[in-house]
Amino acid sequence: MDEIQFENLTIENFDRLKAYLRHNNCTGLDGNEGSAIGHCLNLGYRFDPVTGKLDLSAERLPENLQALPPELRVKAGSRLLANAMGVGRPALQMTLATTTTYPNKPNRYGVYDYVTAWVTNSTGHPFTFKDQNLDHGTMFFYASTIDPNASVAQMFEADSTKLSGLGVGGSVDYIWADNATVMTISFFLNTIYTHTFTVGFSTTALSSTVSDTDPSLDGYTYLNPKITITT
């Protein structure tokens, strides 16, 4: 059984985790203690809203995680759940070692479509993850902060649901250092012929160019666009 502990969480963090698990068809998410049960997941949880401590124990995991060696499985699961809650790394755990070299082409069994967004931040100021909303699929990974002057850094990976033919689609928001300019990345990928990818800003403070917006087929279908942001 894999066990993970998070500390200093807010009730909002915990609510985001429950919303993420419900989005992935899990039940048993009433109250602060119980088990989230899904098609390939059995995750026990106990949350103390006073101390902000969350204890998780995984009795059953999705195949792509279960197949990993224990030390890598815990790191990957920890990072995935931290991302879902919008927080940093859990207590006493290392972050997930994600591919940082373009392009990243994961190949998890039964997951047919992958969108990975990459960014060059030429604004001199950081971006912070704000929100994500998926119509189809799962947010597997996102960077909580895009550093100033980041060069071809991976922003996020969104995957289609396992064994689904609906593709992956939705939007991801990052907010700039002025706390007013929101960058919204909207995307959809199902086949190499059915896809969209756009970047928009809530103010005129920034602009962007996007390249590599054509999907590729390499066993599975990949969309790996590069965004360059300027003032």
C-alpha positions in Angstrom: 0.0 0.0 0.0 1.4 3.4 -1.0 1.0 6.2 1.6 1.3 9.9 1.0 0.9 12.8 3.4 0.2 16.5 2.6 0.5 19.3 5.1 -0.7 22.9 5.3 -3.7 22.4 3.0 -6.8 24.6 2.9 -10.3 23.4 2.7 -10.3 24.7 -0.9 -7.3 22.5 -1.7 -9.1 19.5 -0.4 -12.3 20.4 -2.3 -10.3 20.7 -5.5 -9.0 17.2 -5.0 -12.5 15.8 -4.4 -13.7 17.6 -7.6 -10.8 16.2 -9.6 -11.6 12.6 -8.3 -15.3 13.1 -9.0 -14.5 14.3 -12.6 -12.7 11.0 -13.0 -15.8 9.0 -12.0 -14.8 8.3 -8.4 -17.5 7.8 -5.6 -17.2 7.9 -1.8 -16.2 11.5 -1.5 -18.5 12.7 1.2 -17.0 14.2 4.3 -13.4 14.5 5.4 -12.6 10.7 5.7 -13.4 7.8 3.6 -12.3 6.1 0.3 -12.4 7.4 -3.2 -13.4 4.4 -5.4 -13.2 4.4 -9.2 -12.8 2.0 -12.1 -9.1 1.5 -11.3 -8.6 3.4 -8.1 -9.1 2.8 -4.4 -7.7 5.8 -2.4 -8.3 6.1 1.3 -8.2 9.7 2.6 -8.4 11.5 6.0 -8.3 15.3 6.1 -8.1 17.5 9.2 -9.4 20.9 8.3 -8.0 22.4 11.4 -4.3 21.4 10.9 -4.5 21.1 7.1 -3.1 17.6 7.2 -4.2 15.1 4.6 -3.3 11.4 4.8 -3.8 9.2 1.7 -3.4 5.5 1.3 -3.7 3.9 -2.1 -4.8 0.2 -2.2 -5.4 0.2 -6.0 -4.0 2.5 -8.7 -4.4 3.1 -12.4 -2.3 0.7 -14.5 0.1 3.4 -15.7 1.1 4.1 -12.1 0.8 0.6 -10.8 3.4 -0.6 -13.3 6.0 1.8 -12.0 8.7 0.8 -9.4 7.5 1.8 -5.9 9.7 4.8 -5.5 8.7 6.3 -8.9 5.0 5.3 -8.4 4.8 7.3 -5.1 6.6 10.3 -6.7 4.3 10.3 -9.7 1.1 9.9 -7.7 2.2 12.6 -5.3 2.8 15.1 -8.0 -0.5 14.3 -9.8 -2.5 14.8 -6.6 -0.6 18.0 -5.7 -1.4 19.4 -9.1 -5.0 18.5 -8.7 -5.1 20.5 -5.5 -3.1 23.4 -6.8 -0.3 23.1 -4.3 3.4 22.3 -4.3 5.0 19.0 -3.4 3.6 16.9 -0.5 5.5 16.6 2.8 8.7 14.5 2.5 8.1 13.6 -1.1 10.1 14.4 -4.2 8.4 16.0 -7.3 7.6 14.0 -10.4 10.4 13.7 -12.8 8.7 14.9 -16.0 10.3 15.2 -19.4 11.6 18.7 -19.9 12.9 18.3 -23.5 10.6 19.1 -26.4 8.6 17.2 -27.4 7.3 15.0 -24.6 5.4 11.9 -26.0 4.0 9.8 -23.2 2.5 6.5 -24.1 0.2 5.3 -21.3 -1.8 2.2 -22.2 -5.3 3.1 -23.5 -4.7 6.8 -23.5 -5.0 7.8 -27.1 -4.6 11.6 -27.2 -2.0 13.9 -25.5 -1.7 17.7 -25.5 1.5 19.1 -24.1 1.9 22.9 -24.2 5.4 24.5 -24.1 6.3 28.1 -23.4 9.0 30.6 -23.9 8.4 33.5 -21.5 10.0 36.6 -22.8 8.2 39.0 -20.5 10.7 39.0 -17.7 7.9 38.2 -15.2 6.5 34.9 -13.9 3.1 33.3 -14.7 1.2 31.4 -12.0 -1.3 28.6 -12.6 -4.8 29.9 -12.0 -7.3 27.3 -13.1 -8.2 24.5 -15.5 -11.4 23.2 -17.0 -11.6 20.1 -19.1 -14.6 19.1 -21.1 -13.0 15.7 -21.9 -9.9 14.1 -20.4 -7.7 14.5 -17.5 -5.0 17.1 -16.5 -2.1 14.8 -15.9 0.5 17.5 -15.1 0.8 21.3 -14.9 3.6 23.6 -13.9 2.5 25.8 -10.9 4.9 28.6 -12.0 6.3 29.6 -15.3 9.6 31.3 -14.5 10.7 34.6 -16.0 12.6 34.0 -19.2 11.7 30.3 -19.3 12.7 28.8 -22.6 10.6 26.0 -24.2 9.4 24.9 -20.8 6.5 22.4 -20.5 3.4 24.1 -19.1 1.0 21.2 -18.9 0.0 17.8 -20.1 -3.7 17.0 -20.7 -4.6 13.4 -21.6 -7.8 11.8 -23.0 -9.6 9.4 -20.6 -8.4 5.9 -20.8 -10.1 3.9 -23.6 -12.2 6.9 -24.5 -12.8 8.0 -28.1 -13.8 11.5 -27.1 -10.4 13.0 -27.2 -9.1 15.7 -24.8 -10.2 19.3 -24.7 -10.7 22.2 -22.4 -8.8 25.3 -21.2 -6.0 26.2 -18.8 -5.5 29.7 -17.2 -2.3 31.3 -16.1 -2.1 34.7 -14.5 0.8 37.2 -15.1 2.7 39.0 -12.4 0.4 42.1 -12.6 -2.3 39.9 -11.1 -4.7 41.2 -13.8 -3.6 39.6 -17.1 -4.9 36.1 -17.5 -3.6 33.9 -20.3 -6.2 31.3 -21.4 -5.0 28.3 -23.5 -7.9 26.5 -25.2 -7.4 23.2 -27.0 -9.0 20.1 -28.4 -7.4 17.0 -29.8 -9.1 13.8 -31.0 -7.4 12.9 -34.3 -4.8 14.5 -36.5 -7.7 15.9 -38.5 -9.8 17.1 -35.5 -7.9 19.6 -33.3 -7.7 23.2 -32.2 -5.3 25.3 -30.1 -5.6 29.0 -29.2 -4.0 31.4 -26.8 -5.8 34.6 -25.6 -5.2 37.3 -23.0 -7.6 39.2 -20.8 -5.8 42.5 -21.4 -3.6 44.0 -24.2 -0.5 43.9 -22.0 0.8 40.7 -23.7 0.9 39.0 -27.0 1.9 35.6 -28.2 2.9 33.6 -31.2 2.2 29.8 -31.4 4.0 27.3 -33.6 3.9 23.5 -34.0 0.1 23.4 -33.9 -0.2 20.3 -36.2 -0.7 17.0 -34.4 1.5 14.1 -35.0 0.7 10.4 -35.0 3.2 8.1 -33.3 1.3 5.1 -32.0 -0.9 7.7 -30.2 -1.9 11.2 -31.2 0.1 14.1 -29.9 -0.3 17.9 -30.0 2.9 19.7 -28.8 2.5 23.4 -29.6 5.1 26.0 -28.5 3.9 29.4 -27.2 6.2 32.5 -27.2 4.9 35.3 -24.9 6.1 38.9 -25.3 5.1 42.3 -23.9 
